[in-house]
Amino acid sequence: MGFKCGLVGLPNVGKSTLFTALSSLPVERAKYPFATVEPNRAIVPVKDERLSKVAALVSSAEVTPATLIIVDIAGLIEGASRGEGLGNRFLAHIREMDLLLHVVRGFDAPDIPHMAGEPEPKQDIETVELELIFSDLSVLEKRLERVQRSVKGPAREAAAEKEFLEKMHDHLSTGKTARSMKITALEEKILESLQLLTAKPVVYVVNIDEKDITKEEPAAVKTVQALARAEGAPVISICASLEGELEEMEEEDKILFLQEYGLEETSLNRLIKVGYDYLQLITYFTIKGQEARAWAVPKGTTARRGAGEVHSDMEKGFIAAEVINWRELLEVGSVTSAKENGILRLEGRDYLIRDGDVIYFRFKV
């Protein structure tokens, strides 16, 4: 598994068009709000040249890449935190995501109405964020009530949690997101248990006009970049309607089509790279029988925990991990040669997996 990302934003900003471009799955698109009622979901393979080369070397009959789950969530309107529109369902779906792709309208289309009148990136972003903040404040207030009722006498943990909840509540009340507040390691554990919507990492995706692709960054993109810079969030500009035209093209035609617009790769590849980097994910590979497989895990994952990604029994009965970098494996020519030349390293349970490792887990149940 790679990560689960949700397309969020106001209605009529191009989320469903972008979803189709990213997933190659056709969905209902309309020039009116709430065409997307239930979220559209797609499991998209993450292309990795390294996996293909390793699989070819060992003649794997089955090649299983890491995957990315993309979810197209219903558009948000002002008042969603109070249940307006499809607010309650919208907020519930967001809570499941690892990463939010906040789609911002940067294109002109008089025939596609904008709920707030004329599209204004700063105002549109603030509308969405404020609804998420209101929802988070409600979560904090309910948690504070429970904590206050449960505290009887001096209790260090409960007191620390209460202090953090109050501090976070004050922070959100100023219109700032949870992810923008500096917190300690202890507070981070409390924050994770709250599952606050504004604590989730965000990538801003500006949906621009086709005519703006080869130009200097349009005004909408510059506006979003200035806002995103304050919280260190990435910004990507995409013409979703143009990318949608790539759906049924052959690979060679796609390359020529992208080159015509001065683009080096598809928006899907760009988003995957940004997502992996932002979430600090790395990829390791396993070869078992006739299958070569890629696994995406957070940077800092131990060998024992990595074994658990493959199967829980492998984590429980972990003995050791035989490790080799994918390039070294290609250079030496085979796993047998790697063992004979002492290149296949034996690592313990606390070994930190590196990007590009090919790993053979030893375990006993």
NUFITOR-105028 format. One record per residue (C-alpha): z, y, x; residue in one letter; residue number from 1. Coordinates in Angstrom, 3 decimals. Example, Ala and Ser with C-alpha at 12.3 -4.5 7.8 and 13.67 -1.06 7.14 Angstrom:
R        w        v        u r   k
R    7.800   -4.500   12.300 A   1
R    7.140   -1.060   13.670 S   2
This chain:
R        w        v        u r   k
R    0.000    0.000    0.000 M   1
R   -0.734    3.521    1.160 G   2
R    0.739    6.090   -1.192 F   3
R    0.594    7.139   -4.822 K   4
R   -0.722   10.645   -5.451 C   5
R   -0.938   12.509   -8.731 G   6
R   -3.428   15.216   -9.659 L   7
R   -1.468   18.002  -11.337 V   8
R   -2.252   21.511  -12.513 G   9
R   -3.102   23.565  -15.562 L  10
R   -5.659   22.258  -18.089 P  11
R   -9.360   22.844  -17.353 N  12
R   -9.007   23.186  -13.580 V  13
R  -11.177   20.128  -12.839 G  14
R   -8.585   17.372  -12.347 K  15
R  -10.593   14.717  -14.203 S  16
R  -13.801   15.727  -12.412 T  17
R  -11.990   15.442   -9.090 L  18
R  -10.467   12.102  -10.121 F  19
R  -13.951   10.727  -10.777 T  20
R  -15.196   12.068   -7.449 A  21
R  -12.300   10.468   -5.576 L  22
R  -12.201    7.145   -7.406 S  23
R  -15.820    6.649   -8.600 S  24
R  -14.356    5.822  -12.009 L  25
R  -15.850    7.696  -14.982 P  26
R  -13.288    9.335  -17.267 V  27
R  -13.463   11.604  -20.283 E  28
R  -14.068   15.213  -19.318 R  29
R  -14.041   18.044  -21.808 A  30
R  -14.040   21.835  -21.944 K  31
R  -10.770   21.884  -23.850 Y  32
R   -7.108   21.193  -22.939 P  33
R   -5.506   17.727  -23.014 F  34
R   -8.686   15.651  -22.809 A  35
R   -6.506   13.479  -20.551 T  36
R   -3.674   12.179  -22.728 V  37
R   -2.640    9.038  -20.881 E  38
R   -2.991    9.217  -17.095 P  39
R   -6.095    7.682  -15.538 N  40
R   -5.249    5.443  -12.571 R  41
R   -7.390    4.136   -9.749 A  42
R   -6.659    1.924   -6.751 I  43
R   -8.882    3.104   -3.922 V  44
R   -9.355    1.191   -0.636 P  45
R   -8.638    3.168    2.527 V  46
R  -11.573    2.716    4.891 K  47
R  -10.448    1.926    8.427 D  48
R  -12.943    1.174   11.165 E  49
R  -10.197   -0.428   13.257 R  50
R   -9.543   -3.081   10.612 L  51
R  -13.258   -3.924   10.380 S  52
R  -13.502   -4.398   14.161 K  53
R  -10.380   -6.562   14.368 V  54
R  -11.587   -8.668   11.426 A  55
R  -15.001   -9.148   13.064 A  56
R  -13.369  -10.187   16.351 L  57
R  -11.321  -12.963   14.748 V  58
R  -14.047  -13.852   12.205 S  59
R  -11.841  -13.155    9.173 S  60
R  -13.465  -14.231    5.916 A  61
R  -11.263  -11.846    3.928 E  62
R  -10.614   -8.212    4.853 V  63
R   -7.911   -6.385    2.885 T  64
R   -7.559   -2.643    3.508 P  65
R   -4.572   -0.490    2.668 A  66
R   -4.907    1.185   -0.714 T  67
R   -4.337    4.575   -2.247 L  68
R   -3.332    4.984   -5.887 I  69
R   -4.738    8.111   -7.526 I  70
R   -3.410    9.235  -10.906 V  71
R   -5.000   11.903  -13.094 D  72
R   -2.085   13.425  -15.042 I  73
R   -2.388   15.479  -18.234 A  74
R   -2.646   19.246  -17.776 G  75
R    0.529   21.292  -17.856 L  76
R    1.095   24.411  -19.930 I  77
R    3.843   27.002  -20.077 E  78
R    6.806   25.479  -21.925 G  79
R    6.119   21.916  -20.769 A  80
R    9.714   21.556  -19.586 S  81
R   10.717   22.144  -23.212 R  82
R    8.221   19.567  -24.465 G  83
R    5.286   21.884  -25.165 E  84
R    1.827   20.281  -25.024 G  85
R    2.220   16.909  -23.362 L  86
R    5.048   18.232  -21.237 G  87
R    7.578   15.400  -21.433 N  88
R    5.038   12.704  -20.652 R  89
R    3.478   14.876  -17.944 F  90
R    6.808   15.326  -16.188 L  91
R    7.659   11.621  -16.415 A  92
R    4.376   10.656  -14.762 H  93
R    4.918   13.153  -11.937 I  94
R    8.274   11.577  -11.131 R  95
R    6.514    8.361  -10.095 E  96
R    4.335   10.021   -7.428 M  97
R    4.787   10.056   -3.630 D  98
R    2.545   13.092   -3.224 L  99
R    1.253   15.753   -5.614 L 100
R   -2.280   17.107   -5.382 L 101
R   -1.915   20.477   -7.094 H 102
R   -5.415   21.337   -8.293 V 103
R   -6.046   25.075   -8.559 V 104
R   -9.085   26.558  -10.273 R 105
R  -11.256   28.551   -7.901 G 106
R  -14.578   28.357   -9.754 F 107
R  -16.198   30.619  -12.334 D 108
R  -17.290   29.014  -15.604 A 109
R  -17.276   31.241  -18.707 P 110
R  -17.961   28.210  -20.930 D 111
R  -14.779   26.474  -19.732 I 112
R  -11.774   28.396  -21.124 P 113
R   -8.702   29.049  -18.999 H 114
R   -5.400   28.919  -20.857 M 115
R   -4.041   32.053  -19.210 A 116
R   -7.219   34.068  -19.649 G 117
R   -8.947   34.675  -16.337 E 118
R   -8.093   32.166  -13.539 P 119
R   -5.627   33.697  -11.099 E 120
R   -4.534   31.218   -8.385 P 121
R   -1.133   32.782   -7.640 K 122
R   -0.145   33.041  -11.288 Q 123
R   -1.527   29.585  -12.098 D 124
R    0.479   27.959   -9.288 I 125
R    3.636   29.787  -10.340 E 126
R    3.207   28.633  -13.959 T 127
R    3.128   24.983  -12.904 V 128
R    5.947   25.341  -10.377 E 129
R    8.225   27.160  -12.817 L 130
R    7.911   24.341  -15.347 E 131
R    8.786   21.814  -12.658 L 132
R   11.724   23.989  -11.575 I 133
R   13.008   24.225  -15.170 F 134
R   12.850   20.441  -15.422 S 135
R   14.753   20.067  -12.129 D 136
R   17.419   22.531  -13.262 L 137
R   17.976   20.397  -16.361 S 138
R   18.403   17.308  -14.167 V 139
R   20.907   19.118  -11.929 L 140
R   22.939   20.403  -14.859 E 141
R   23.267   16.934  -16.371 K 142
R   24.232   15.469  -12.995 R 143
R   26.813   18.223  -12.453 L 144
R   28.436   17.421  -15.803 E 145
R   28.789   13.755  -14.824 R 146
R   30.126   14.573  -11.363 V 147
R   32.701   17.014  -12.731 Q 148
R   33.921   14.463  -15.279 R 149
R   34.200   11.698  -12.700 S 150
R   36.164   13.686  -10.122 V 151
R   39.854   12.927  -10.411 K 152
R   41.875   14.355   -7.569 G 153
R   40.476   14.893   -4.060 P 154
R   37.310   12.831   -3.480 A 155
R   35.285   13.855   -0.444 R 156
R   31.958   12.317   -1.536 E 157
R   32.121   13.663   -5.084 A 158
R   33.135   17.095   -3.809 A 159
R   30.253   17.102   -1.311 A 160
R   27.797   16.108   -4.030 E 161
R   29.124   18.777   -6.385 K 162
R   28.759   21.410   -3.660 E 163
R   25.183   20.353   -2.957 F 164
R   24.233   20.292   -6.636 L 165
R   25.563   23.799   -7.122 E 166
R   23.780   25.037   -3.992 K 167
R   20.486   23.478   -5.103 M 168
R   20.927   24.875   -8.627 H 169
R   21.379   28.393   -7.218 D 170
R   18.299   27.921   -5.017 H 171
R   16.072   26.750   -7.876 L 172
R   17.365   29.538  -10.118 S 173
R   15.686   32.054   -7.802 T 174
R   12.297   30.471   -8.566 G 175
R   12.076   28.488   -5.322 K 176
R   11.223   24.783   -5.052 T 177
R   13.636   22.094   -3.854 A 178
R   11.385   21.220   -0.906 R 179
R   11.712   24.791    0.405 S 180
R   15.487   24.515    0.900 M 181
R   16.840   23.405    4.270 K 182
R   19.258   20.498    3.875 I 183
R   21.364   18.194    6.027 T 184
R   20.863   14.430    6.480 A 185
R   23.739   13.751    4.078 L 186
R   22.307   16.123    1.487 E 187
R   18.908   14.448    1.844 E 188
R   20.380   11.182    0.542 K 189
R   21.741   12.983   -2.526 I 190
R   18.398   14.721   -3.023 L 191
R   16.519   11.396   -2.946 E 192
R   18.736   10.012   -5.701 S 193
R   17.947   13.016   -7.938 L 194
R   14.158   12.512   -7.840 Q 195
R   13.535   16.222   -8.308 L 196
R    9.925   17.102   -9.081 L 197
R    9.841   20.146   -6.802 T 198
R   11.162   18.069   -3.899 A 199
R    7.924   16.093   -3.787 K 200
R    5.441   17.021   -1.051 P 201
R    2.404   18.939   -2.285 V 202
R   -1.165   19.382   -1.100 V 203
R   -2.975   22.285   -2.762 Y 204
R   -6.569   21.454   -3.719 V 205
R   -8.699   24.488   -4.601 V 206
R  -11.647   23.483   -6.784 N 207
R  -14.370   25.914   -5.733 I 208
R  -17.926   26.749   -6.814 D 209
R  -20.864   25.024   -5.159 E 210
R  -22.154   28.423   -3.993 K 211
R  -18.928   28.994   -2.022 D 212
R  -19.101   25.809    0.089 I 213
R  -21.041   27.147    3.059 T 214
R  -19.476   30.612    2.963 K 215
R  -16.366   31.951    4.593 E 216
R  -13.294   30.808    2.660 E 217
R  -13.494   32.350   -0.840 P 218
R  -10.744   34.663   -2.094 A 219
R   -9.098   31.928   -4.196 A 220
R   -8.666   29.687   -1.140 V 221
R   -7.224   32.526    0.959 K 222
R   -4.726   33.334   -1.802 T 223
R   -3.553   29.718   -2.000 V 224
R   -3.362   29.428    1.790 Q 225
R   -1.047   32.442    1.940 A 226
R    1.261   30.888   -0.679 L 227
R    1.184   27.436    0.901 A 228
R    1.919   28.765    4.390 R 229
R    5.454   29.709    3.344 A 230
R    6.342   26.070    2.637 E 231
R    4.096   24.457    5.246 G 232
R    1.893   22.761    2.652 A 233
R   -1.730   21.813    3.421 P 234
R   -4.633   23.394    1.525 V 235
R   -8.019   21.767    0.965 I 236
R  -11.029   23.352   -0.727 S 237
R  -13.281   20.973   -2.664 I 238
R  -16.206   21.376   -5.040 C 239
R  -15.318   18.544   -7.419 A 240
R  -18.557   18.781   -9.429 S 241
R  -20.633   18.450   -6.255 L 242
R  -18.571   15.541   -4.923 E 243
R  -19.043   13.847   -8.291 G 244
R  -22.777   13.682   -7.584 E 245
R  -22.030   11.324   -4.671 L 246
R  -20.747    8.591   -7.022 E 247
R  -23.923    6.522   -7.341 E 248
R  -25.551    7.362   -4.002 M 249
R  -26.180    4.862   -1.224 E 250
R  -24.205    5.453    1.966 E 251
R  -27.185    6.890    3.887 E 252
R  -28.005    9.275    1.042 D 253
R  -24.367   10.398    0.916 K 254
R  -24.453   11.321    4.603 I 255
R  -27.653   13.354    4.173 L 256
R  -26.276   15.014    1.046 F 257
R  -23.072   16.053    2.832 L 258
R  -24.989   17.307    5.869 Q 259
R  -27.080   19.518    3.606 E 260
R  -23.899   21.371    2.666 Y 261
R  -22.437   21.314    6.166 G 262
R  -19.751   18.755    5.242 L 263
R  -18.724   16.029    7.676 E 264
R  -17.028   13.676    5.218 E 265
R  -16.198   13.150    1.549 T 266
R  -13.208   14.766   -0.119 S 267
R  -11.618   11.314   -0.473 L 268
R  -11.582   10.776    3.291 N 269
R  -10.254   14.295    3.860 R 270
R   -7.437   13.814    1.359 L 271
R   -6.486   10.433    2.797 I 272
R   -6.193   11.908    6.294 K 273
R   -4.156   14.871    5.061 V 274
R   -1.943   12.608    2.928 G 275
R   -1.245   10.151    5.753 Y 276
R   -0.462   12.986    8.148 D 277
R    1.718   14.913    5.678 Y 278
R    3.681   11.826    4.614 L 279
R    3.799   10.620    8.244 Q 280
R    2.264    7.235    7.482 L 281
R    0.906    4.885   10.126 I 282
R   -1.156    1.696    9.848 T 283
R   -0.604   -1.712   11.406 Y 284
R   -2.659   -4.884   11.025 F 285
R   -1.922   -8.561   10.464 T 286
R   -4.136  -11.610   10.877 I 287
R   -3.111  -14.640    8.850 K 288
R   -5.432  -17.578    8.381 G 289
R   -8.760  -16.146    7.258 Q 290
R   -7.383  -12.744    6.231 E 291
R   -7.199   -9.542    8.278 A 292
R   -5.102   -6.927    6.513 R 293
R   -4.006   -3.308    6.945 A 294
R   -0.525   -2.091    6.022 W 295
R    0.526    1.545    5.667 A 296
R    4.193    2.302    6.443 V 297
R    6.221    5.425    7.259 P 298
R    6.414    6.419   10.910 K 299
R    9.660    5.022   12.338 G 300
R    9.432    1.694   10.472 T 301
R   11.046   -1.159   12.418 T 302
R    9.379   -4.514   13.048 A 303
R   11.849   -6.241   10.739 R 304
R   11.184   -3.774    7.918 R 305
R    7.456   -4.045    8.537 G 306
R    7.712   -7.810    8.129 A 307
R    9.319   -7.175    4.754 G 308
R    6.181   -5.309    3.658 E 309
R    4.268   -8.560    4.099 V 310
R    6.912  -10.738    2.411 H 311
R   10.638  -10.393    1.749 S 312
R   11.276  -13.856    3.298 D 313
R    9.763  -12.634    6.569 M 314
R   12.267   -9.789    6.704 E 315
R   15.222  -12.051    5.880 K 316
R   14.273  -14.690    8.441 G 317
R   12.833  -12.335   11.064 F 318
R   12.922  -13.717   14.613 I 319
R   10.482  -11.593   16.616 A 320
R    7.144   -9.815   16.494 A 321
R    4.187  -10.505   18.776 E 322
R    2.426   -7.170   19.202 V 323
R   -0.809   -5.904   20.701 I 324
R   -2.700   -2.646   20.237 N 325
R   -5.990   -3.112   18.401 W 326
R   -8.012   -1.637   21.282 R 327
R   -6.361   -3.977   23.779 E 328
R   -7.174   -6.910   21.515 L 329
R  -10.840   -5.920   21.376 L 330
R  -10.960   -5.468   25.146 E 331
R   -9.414   -8.839   25.938 V 332
R  -11.624  -10.588   23.392 G 333
R   -9.242  -12.901   21.547 S 334
R   -5.599  -13.555   20.658 V 335
R   -5.614  -16.597   22.941 T 336
R   -6.764  -14.493   25.907 S 337
R   -4.132  -11.881   25.074 A 338
R   -1.413  -14.546   25.262 K 339
R   -2.802  -16.042   28.487 E 340
R   -2.917  -12.611   30.156 N 341
R    0.556  -11.610   28.979 G 342
R   -0.784   -8.680   26.922 I 343
R    0.686   -9.932   23.662 L 344
R    4.199   -8.421   23.801 R 345
R    7.282   -9.960   22.224 L 346
R    9.333   -7.329   20.378 E 347
R   12.665   -7.495   18.556 G 348
R   13.766   -6.431   15.087 R 349
R   14.346   -2.784   16.057 D 350
R   10.948   -2.242   17.635 Y 351
R    9.310    0.828   16.071 L 352
R    5.843   -0.053   14.845 I 353
R    3.055    2.091   16.302 R 354
R   -0.154    3.160   14.635 D 355
R   -2.862    0.611   15.416 G 356
R   -0.553   -2.307   16.253 D 357
R   -1.766   -5.818   15.481 V 358
R    1.354   -7.843   14.707 I 359
R    2.178  -11.547   14.362 Y 360
R    5.608  -11.976   12.798 F 361
R    7.789  -14.915   13.757 R 362
R   10.304  -15.864   11.127 F 363
R   12.301  -18.770    9.764 K 364
R   13.607  -19.129    6.211 V 365
